[in-house]
Amino acid sequence: MILVTCAAGKTGKAIVSALVASGQTVRAMVRSVSSGVAVRALGVSEAVQGDLADPQDVARAVNGVDAVYYIAPNMDPNERLNGENVIAACQSADVLRLVFHSVLHTQIEALPHHWERHFVEQSILNSKLPYTILQVGSYMQNILSAWGKMVETGVHRMAYDTNAPMSLVDLDDVAEAAVKVLADPGFVNGMFEIAGPVISLNEKAAILSKVLGKEIVAEKEALDDFLDHGRALGFSDFTLATMAKMFPYYDEHGLVGSDKALRWILGRPPTDFESFARRTANVLS
Ligand SMILES: NC(=O)c1ccc[n+]([C@@H]2O[C@H](COP(=O)([O-])OP(=O)(O)OC[C@H]3O[C@@H](n4cnc5c(N)ncnc54)[C@H](OP(=O)(O)O)[C@@H]3O)[C@@H](O)[C@H]2O)c1
């Protein structure tokens, strides 16, 4: 049995669905009751409710599984504590594999949510556990929450430079890779970048114009406007402070990795943004 943490989130649902489709038995760890209902609908065998910051909750979730696919909460002040709890529980339960769904470039101190994860990665390396670390780039699917508004207004708006290069990866490719990594002991003691092709907001807008048959332009949203909007939506102070550092970093550097490891794991080229956009437009229109 494989435990997937944060199973009801954007990432968790994709990983759980791919594991269930591949015939694996999955236990899902979720935080809220409603998330338990959501993951049961995906076909998990068990759903365990708990908080990753609570060592007893984590130990209960890990007990009796063969492998753990550790997805951490997004931009969480307890990043290191959550990680230590997962590592300790895996050690006590003698799990055969811990796969950590990390992020690209955890060495970058200017990105606090990446940098904190660097310490979790260090603890995993020192844990003597059979581990695999996947350093995953930004998802193409991040556009979906604003897809309707983009189609309506003709503006693809993000809070960073429209020419900044980003290695965007299709979350479906990530899930396919995760299934392969979990099934193959050859990935033990390995750290792999899971990144897609490089693209800017301007290049995305040009592709979206072609796919949707109407002009889409890329626009940089002023950081203060973005943060005001996030505050109104209820983003935590920690999340807002993290994003206030993330977007200026993207302005200057983007976030670019290599797609070579993903290409090798999948045995095919990773999905490009145009294929993703066509698939999405077919589903949403
Ligand atoms: N988005 C990207 O482009 C991207 C790219 C690479 C890597 N990642 C990584 O993927 C991970 C997940 O991101 P996401 O966008 O999928 O997140 P998400 O959709 O916000 O989902 C996060 C899930 O975490 C659960 N959760 C939050 N705090 C928890 C806690 N203390 N204990 C237990 N469960 C908790 C929530 O459960 P409830 O629903 O029950 O509250 C929620 O379902 C993050 O670590 C992120 O860095 C994301």
The ligand as an SDF file (V2000), in Angstrom:
LIG
                    3D

 48 52  0  0  0  0  0  0  0  0999 V2000
    1.5680   24.2940   -7.9800 N   0  0  0  0  0  0  0  0  0  0  0  0
    2.7260   24.0500   -8.6020 C   0  0  0  0  0  0  0  0  0  0  0  0
    2.9980   24.5490   -9.6990 O   0  0  0  0  0  0  0  0  0  0  0  0
    3.7250   23.1190   -7.9490 C   0  0  0  0  0  0  0  0  0  0  0  0
    4.8450   22.7450   -8.6750 C   0  0  0  0  0  0  0  0  0  0  0  0
    5.7660   21.8820   -8.0780 C   0  0  0  0  0  0  0  0  0  0  0  0
    5.5700   21.4210   -6.7890 C   0  0  0  0  0  0  0  0  0  0  0  0
    4.4610   21.8270   -6.1130 N   0  0  0  0  0  0  0  0  0  0  0  0
    4.3050   21.3630   -4.7330 C   0  0  0  0  0  0  0  0  0  0  0  0
    3.1930   20.5190   -4.6190 O   0  0  0  0  0  0  0  0  0  0  0  0
    2.7220   20.5860   -3.2660 C   0  0  0  0  0  0  0  0  0  0  0  0
    1.2320   20.6690   -3.2450 C   0  0  0  0  0  0  0  0  0  0  0  0
    0.8390   21.8240   -3.9150 O   0  0  0  0  0  0  0  0  0  0  0  0
   -0.6600   21.9640   -4.4520 P   0  0  0  0  0  0  0  0  0  0  0  0
   -0.6620   23.1550   -5.3310 O   0  0  0  0  0  0  0  0  0  0  0  0
   -1.1270   20.6540   -4.9620 O   0  0  0  0  0  0  0  0  0  0  0  0
   -1.4060   22.2980   -3.0770 O   0  0  0  0  0  0  0  0  0  0  0  0
   -2.9460   22.4850   -2.7870 P   0  0  0  0  0  0  0  0  0  0  0  0
   -3.8010   22.2500   -3.9740 O   0  0  0  0  0  0  0  0  0  0  0  0
   -3.0440   23.7740   -2.0610 O   0  0  0  0  0  0  0  0  0  0  0  0
   -3.2540   21.3050   -1.7750 O   0  0  0  0  0  0  0  0  0  0  0  0
   -2.6510   21.2270   -0.5530 C   0  0  0  0  0  0  0  0  0  0  0  0
   -3.3470   20.1560    0.2550 C   0  0  0  0  0  0  0  0  0  0  0  0
   -2.5760   20.0790    1.4520 O   0  0  0  0  0  0  0  0  0  0  0  0
   -3.4550   19.7690    2.5220 C   0  0  0  0  0  0  0  0  0  0  0  0
   -2.8330   20.3250    3.7310 N   0  0  0  0  0  0  0  0  0  0  0  0
   -2.4920   21.6090    3.9580 C   0  0  0  0  0  0  0  0  0  0  0  0
   -1.9260   21.7330    5.1600 N   0  0  0  0  0  0  0  0  0  0  0  0
   -1.9160   20.4800    5.7030 C   0  0  0  0  0  0  0  0  0  0  0  0
   -1.4660   19.9640    6.9320 C   0  0  0  0  0  0  0  0  0  0  0  0
   -0.8930   20.7440    7.8670 N   0  0  0  0  0  0  0  0  0  0  0  0
   -1.6060   18.6430    7.1680 N   0  0  0  0  0  0  0  0  0  0  0  0
   -2.1760   17.8340    6.2540 C   0  0  0  0  0  0  0  0  0  0  0  0
   -2.6290   18.2660    5.0560 N   0  0  0  0  0  0  0  0  0  0  0  0
   -2.4930   19.5800    4.7900 C   0  0  0  0  0  0  0  0  0  0  0  0
   -4.7530   20.4380    2.1970 C   0  0  0  0  0  0  0  0  0  0  0  0
   -5.7660   19.5980    2.7330 O   0  0  0  0  0  0  0  0  0  0  0  0
   -7.2740   20.0980    2.9770 P   0  0  0  0  0  0  0  0  0  0  0  0
   -7.8410   20.2900    1.6100 O   0  0  0  0  0  0  0  0  0  0  0  0
   -7.9200   18.9690    3.6700 O   0  0  0  0  0  0  0  0  0  0  0  0
   -7.1790   21.3580    3.7660 O   0  0  0  0  0  0  0  0  0  0  0  0
   -4.7780   20.4800    0.6500 C   0  0  0  0  0  0  0  0  0  0  0  0
   -5.6240   19.4940    0.1120 O   0  0  0  0  0  0  0  0  0  0  0  0
    3.4230   21.7630   -2.6090 C   0  0  0  0  0  0  0  0  0  0  0  0
    4.4050   21.2540   -1.7580 O   0  0  0  0  0  0  0  0  0  0  0  0
    4.0450   22.4980   -3.7630 C   0  0  0  0  0  0  0  0  0  0  0  0
    5.2540   23.1360   -3.4210 O   0  0  0  0  0  0  0  0  0  0  0  0
    3.5280   22.6340   -6.6600 C   0  0  0  0  0  0  0  0  0  0  0  0
  1  2  1  0
  2  3  2  0
  2  4  1  0
  4  5  1  0
  4 48  2  0
  5  6  2  0
  6  7  1  0
  7  8  2  0
  8  9  1  0
  8 48  1  0
  9 10  1  0
  9 46  1  0
 10 11  1  0
 11 12  1  0
 11 44  1  0
 12 13  1  0
 13 14  1  0
 14 15  2  0
 14 16  1  0
 14 17  1  0
 17 18  1  0
 18 19  2  0
 18 20  1  0
 18 21  1  0
 21 22  1  0
 22 23  1  0
 23 24  1  0
 23 42  1  0
 24 25  1  0
 25 26  1  0
 25 36  1  0
 26 27  1  0
 26 35  1  0
 27 28  2  0
 28 29  1  0
 29 30  1  0
 29 35  2  0
 30 31  1  0
 30 32  2  0
 32 33  1  0
 33 34  2  0
 34 35  1  0
 36 37  1  0
 36 42  1  0
 37 38  1  0
 38 39  2  0
 38 40  1  0
 38 41  1  0
 42 43  1  0
 44 45  1  0
 44 46  1  0
 46 47  1  0
M  CHG  2   8   1  16  -1
M  END
$$$$
